[in-house]
Amino acid sequence: MSFLFESPRKILKIGERVLKRDPNLKRLEEAVQKLDKVSADVTTFLHLLDSAKQEQKEQQRELHVARETGSLPTNDLIGRHKEKELVMEWLRNPSNEYQTILYGNISLLCIVGHGGLGKTTLLQHVYRDEITKEFDLKMWVCVSDNFDAKKIIAVMLESIDKKKPDLDSLDALQGRLKNEVMSKRFLLVLDDVWEEQDISKWENVLAPLAFGASGSKILVTTRTDSVALMFAKVIKKEEEIVKLEGLKEDECLQLLNSHAFAGVENHPDDHKKLRAIAGEIVKKLLGSPLAAKVIGGVLKDNLDERHWRTILESNLLGQSSINSILRLSYIVLSNPLKSCFAFCGMFAQDHEFDKDDLIRMWIALGFIQPSLDQEETMEDIGGRYFDVLVKKSFFDKFEYYLDFANYKMHDLLHELAQSVSIQECLRVDDSIKLPSIIPGTLRHLSVQTTDLDILRRIGKFKHLHSLFLFYKASNQDLCSALIEIFKASRSLRLLYIWAPKDLEILPEEIGNLIHLRYLNIYGHNMTRLPRSLSNLYHLKYMICGSTWRPPNQPQVDDFLPSDINNISNLHYVKLPKDCISSIRGIGKLKSLQELWMFDLRDVSGYRIGELENMNDLCKLGIRCLENVNDAEEACSAKLCAKRRLTDLTLCWSNTDSRNIDLDETVLDNLQPPKCLRNLIIKRYMGARSAIWMNNVNPIFNLEKIELTNCLEWETLPPFGQLPFLKSLSLFNMPKVKWLESKFNGNDKYHAFPLLEVLHITYLDVLEDWFEAGVAAEDGCLFPCLIELELYNCPKLKELPSLPSKLKSLEIDGIGWTTLNFCSNSNPIPLETLRVFDCPNITSLPLADEIARLAALRHMKIENCPKLISLGEMPTTNNCHLLLSDLRISDPLVLLMEPLRSIASLKVLRIVNNDELVSFPNEAEQWFLKVRSSLSHLEFYSIKSLQSLPSSFESLSSLQTLYIYVVPMLRELPNLPPSLKHLIIWGRRHPELRERYREDGGSDRHKIAHIPRIYI
């Protein structure tokens, strides 16, 4: 093709010489002249193509560099230490003496300041502080401008129970919250409050909190003083406010530099010019921490003086407006990142983003550019896009509990996303009417409504790429409205429908949406998916969130179209219950990345060989492995070829007697790839480990292992040699004798070098940590262990010494006689100690180590009949345990040091004692030592107890007294004026009931001062 780019005149001269002047050459000459023009156009096109490729390479480089430099440094609290100390001091201060007025138990503090000043960050640091562990309950609620009393109460309950409440009515939610906070000292953070007009709404939210214990605290963040005043009116208190102002210039510079130079290892004198420019930039940031973080992320992209000066001299940076500064951070994003960020304006303010799901949406809408690296999936690339936006502070990460993390966008950044996407994105809800004029550029629409007429108007928008429908009403015409939408909006790439009341089935017209890539449906009564779904051959992500199956619903096998496996582009599927296992011939879904539970059957289309070509799987669970007939069939799964597999679960259905050799053969031939991180095996009945498990190399990268109900397994693999193993759980393996056996002649090494969590339960014959002849080097057994739980391992030998980093130890049914703490002088980080049903324990050396046990807060000692000592107190040491929560079965433990001298205890539970009749005099006197701290006292299942200590009257801080199943107790002692809750439940003596009954009990007057009594 190179001749196309030669001069056309030169070609003509050659033609004249060779062929003379043939008449036909006239046409040839004209054709060559046209080729000359084409040549010019092609040259221009190739230049454009090269330019586009170069731009793509630059974007790829930016994303790769961002991945390689690592995460931002720990988000230190810069410039807010004074304000934090004010809040901490407020938390420490006891509340006023108990008042009979409503909310007398609650103190309120409001953090007030403009957007972006760090109100939320301040309270995040407070919320994580050690001092907040003193509260019985902690709740964090992001309120935002979309105020809903029921939603706020539901989030409070979710903070407590770690699960969403299954309640709908306000009354039911209030009742549940009241029960949860009853007599408990709580800390509640209400973040980002806007609503101030309708006080009655807040009264509905706060009413259940009046039943909490005295000393409960509420922290509020808001932009306006009027919100603080409103709260003060509701709980009838003087308003207390901490006002946030902008950071000082040096503090702002410190924050900007921490982001701009994150991950840069150099001497402080390096980058002097850049640091000087940074000093000029912060003068324009108005003291805003948010602006400092975001601009720091912009500067971090390129440590080049020209780039930094461009930012400094930007018109937007000079407009003395936070919004202008943030807009600058958007402008410098690459085009794909701009699209990803702008799309987030579709979601409500303070929306909690699920990283994986948002990435799926970005991919479905074409925002993610393919990588030059053929090994990378679109999900990998999308993950890097997201991480870049996190590093640039467009998203903030929130971790509510151990395995759950989500992300939020600051209000000002959310406003920015909405402003830059205003021509393409539109959100409509019941408070915002659908505009009469819709821009022709509209591509993304979110509608939350109970009005079907609004849904019917959606059909007019024929060029939509994404549609989010939230329909709460109960109306049978919903289906007809959806039919109109599906017929008209044929350009949809993304469809999200949330209709919990009436969406039993999607109309078949959904088959018209041939461009659909992402489908997410939630319908409470979903009975089946439309058969036409199988025609959506572009569909990559299908999520169906139906959570309840009516009695007349068809079998699982009928929920999906029979030919659902025709959607060969599916990457991710989430379906109710076991629907995924109903897919016959699932092996045709070769692009599937997650298959959590595949139930094997000895029927064509459901055998393990279906997995053979599913090499994109990252997470895989296989059940019913007893249906694998031989080694050849097990091999056909080709697990080892799945180079992206990180999570694998292998389950047999039961532990019934079966061919042990076959189980062993099957597991031998299910060797996973070396990239595996998490492995779970359940109900394996082989006597030995799989061959591939006995060599460290194939399982080298494992981080988490869980073995459950493997009844015949005798010798464990060399788990102690795995360099990255962080969590090991062994449950009901009654033939295992050693945690670590001797392999490959290696008899001394660093055992379990990174293990943080170890749970061992029902290992009846477990004798020792190592087989004879194997030992860890001194100090190298569990060097990183944080949590150790041992249950029902009666023969297990004591540890030579407890791991030096251990924070939580729980032993139950263990044959140990004592605990061995490390012999060095370092502090012992143990926070929780629970010892239960240990018949041989004679001593716990707490007093001996009291100077090193400053972190210990929670302790349980139950059913240890031989326990006679908690150690000996050093004669020259005035240290005391700082326990806040103690649970015991024998009150005599209270008379052993260091418990004898304790003065900080807040909660005491005495439980499960059939022999205690009354408290000895010394125990009665012990209660006087904790009279100023003890707030919660509980007696449970004390079947012979006839009297309580008379010293209870002096417990000046006692707020709650629970008495459960104490059937011989006939009379209560005089109770202190501070008591707010008296609860007597379960079996109780008839005389007690008669004495204190509400309508005329002879001793009712003795407890009449207690506000809340339940007998």
Secondary structure by P-SEA (a helix, b strand, c coil): cccccccaaaaaaaaaaacccccaaaaaaaaaaaaaaaaaaaaaaaaaaaaaaaaaaaaaaaaaaaaaacccccccccccaaaaaaaaaaaacccccccccccccbbbbbbbbcccccaaaaaaaaaaccccccccbbbbbbccccccaaaaaaaaaaaacccccccccaaaaaaaaaaaaccccbbbbbccccccccaaaaaaaacccccccccbbbbbbbccaaaaaaaaaaacccbbbbbbccccaaaaaaaaaaaaacccccccccaaaaaaaaaaaaaaccccaaaaaaaaaaaaccccaaaaaaaaaccccccccaaaaaaaaaaaccaaaaaaaaacccccccccccaaaaaaaaaaaccbbbbccccccaaaaaaaaaaaaaaaccbbbbbcccccccccccaaaaaaaaaaacccbbbbcccccccccccccccbbbbbcccaaaaaaccccccccbbbbbbcccccaaaaaaaaaaaccccccbbbbbbccccccccccccccccccbbbbbbcccccccccccccccccbbbbbcccccccccccccccccccccccccccccccccccccccccccccccccccbbbbccccccccccccccccccbbbbccccccccccccccccccccccccbbbbbccccccccaaaaaaaaaaccccccccbbbbccccccccccccccccccccccbbbbcccccccccccccccccccbbbbccccccccccccccccccccccccccbbbbccccccccccccccccccccccccccbbbbcccccccccccccccccbbbbccccccccccccccccccccbbbbccccccccccccccccccccccbbbbcccccccccccccccccccccccbbbbccccccccccccccccccbbbbccccccccccaaaaaaaaaacccccbbbbccccccccccccccccccccbbbbcccccccccccccccccbbbbcccccaaaaaacccccccccccccccccccc
